[in-house]
Amino acid sequence: MPLKKGDSDLAARYEQFFQLPSLKIIELTEAAVERATHLRAPTNLHIFRGYRGEPVCSL
Protein backbone atom coordinates (compact mmCIF):
# COMPACT_ATOMS: atom_id res chain seq x y z
CA MET A 1 0.00 0.00 0.00
CA PRO A 2 2.76 2.55 0.67
CA LEU A 3 3.85 2.58 -2.96
CA LYS A 4 0.26 2.86 -4.16
CA LYS A 5 -0.23 5.85 -1.84
CA GLY A 6 3.13 7.38 -2.74
CA ASP A 7 4.52 6.97 0.80
CA SER A 8 8.18 6.35 0.00
CA ASP A 9 9.24 6.74 3.66
CA LEU A 10 6.98 3.89 4.75
CA ALA A 11 8.04 1.80 1.76
CA ALA A 12 11.68 2.25 2.83
CA ARG A 13 10.80 1.17 6.39
CA TYR A 14 9.15 -1.98 5.02
CA GLU A 15 12.25 -2.69 2.96
CA GLN A 16 14.47 -2.28 6.04
CA PHE A 17 12.18 -4.52 8.08
CA PHE A 18 12.23 -7.37 5.56
CA GLN A 19 16.02 -7.27 5.43
CA LEU A 20 16.52 -7.57 9.20
CA PRO A 21 18.80 -10.54 9.97
CA SER A 22 16.60 -11.36 12.98
CA LEU A 23 13.45 -11.66 10.85
CA LYS A 24 12.02 -15.15 10.86
CA ILE A 25 9.50 -16.11 8.23
CA ILE A 26 7.58 -19.24 9.10
CA GLU A 27 5.16 -21.37 7.16
CA LEU A 28 1.64 -21.74 8.50
CA THR A 29 -0.54 -24.72 7.89
CA GLU A 30 -3.92 -24.24 6.30
CA ALA A 31 -5.48 -25.36 9.60
CA ALA A 32 -3.59 -22.66 11.54
CA VAL A 33 -4.72 -19.94 9.12
CA GLU A 34 -8.30 -21.18 9.28
CA ARG A 35 -8.25 -21.22 13.08
CA ALA A 36 -6.75 -17.73 13.25
CA THR A 37 -9.40 -16.47 10.84
CA HIS A 38 -12.18 -17.79 13.04
CA LEU A 39 -10.59 -16.37 16.19
CA ARG A 40 -10.03 -12.95 14.65
CA ALA A 41 -13.31 -12.49 12.75
CA PRO A 42 -15.64 -11.71 15.67
CA THR A 43 -13.15 -9.34 17.37
CA ASN A 44 -11.17 -7.79 14.49
CA LEU A 45 -8.10 -8.51 16.64
CA HIS A 46 -4.63 -7.98 15.12
CA ILE A 47 -1.51 -9.09 16.99
CA PHE A 48 1.96 -8.71 15.53
CA ARG A 49 5.38 -7.34 16.35
CA GLY A 50 5.98 -3.72 15.51
CA TYR A 51 8.79 -2.23 13.47
CA ARG A 52 11.15 -2.23 16.47
CA GLY A 53 10.13 -5.71 17.65
CA GLU A 54 7.72 -4.66 20.38
CA PRO A 55 4.45 -6.59 20.67
CA VAL A 56 1.57 -4.65 19.13
CA CYS A 57 -2.10 -5.39 19.48
CA SER A 58 -4.92 -3.46 17.91
CA LEU A 59 -8.65 -3.89 17.97
C-alpha positions in Angstrom: 0.0 0.0 0.0 2.8 2.6 0.7 3.8 2.6 -3.0 0.3 2.9 -4.2 -0.2 5.9 -1.8 3.1 7.4 -2.7 4.5 7.0 0.8 8.2 6.4 0.0 9.2 6.7 3.7 7.0 3.9 4.8 8.0 1.8 1.8 11.7 2.2 2.8 10.8 1.2 6.4 9.2 -2.0 5.0 12.3 -2.7 3.0 14.5 -2.3 6.0 12.2 -4.5 8.1 12.2 -7.4 5.6 16.0 -7.3 5.4 16.5 -7.6 9.2 18.8 -10.5 10.0 16.6 -11.4 13.0 13.4 -11.7 10.9 12.0 -15.2 10.9 9.5 -16.1 8.2 7.6 -19.2 9.1 5.2 -21.4 7.2 1.6 -21.7 8.5 -0.5 -24.7 7.9 -3.9 -24.2 6.3 -5.5 -25.4 9.6 -3.6 -22.7 11.5 -4.7 -19.9 9.1 -8.3 -21.2 9.3 -8.3 -21.2 13.1 -6.8 -17.7 13.2 -9.4 -16.5 10.8 -12.2 -17.8 13.0 -10.6 -16.4 16.2 -10.0 -12.9 14.6 -13.3 -12.5 12.7 -15.6 -11.7 15.7 -13.2 -9.3 17.4 -11.2 -7.8 14.5 -8.1 -8.5 16.6 -4.6 -8.0 15.1 -1.5 -9.1 17.0 2.0 -8.7 15.5 5.4 -7.3 16.4 6.0 -3.7 15.5 8.8 -2.2 13.5 11.2 -2.2 16.5 10.1 -5.7 17.6 7.7 -4.7 20.4 4.4 -6.6 20.7 1.6 -4.6 19.1 -2.1 -5.4 19.5 -4.9 -3.5 17.9 -8.7 -3.9 18.0 
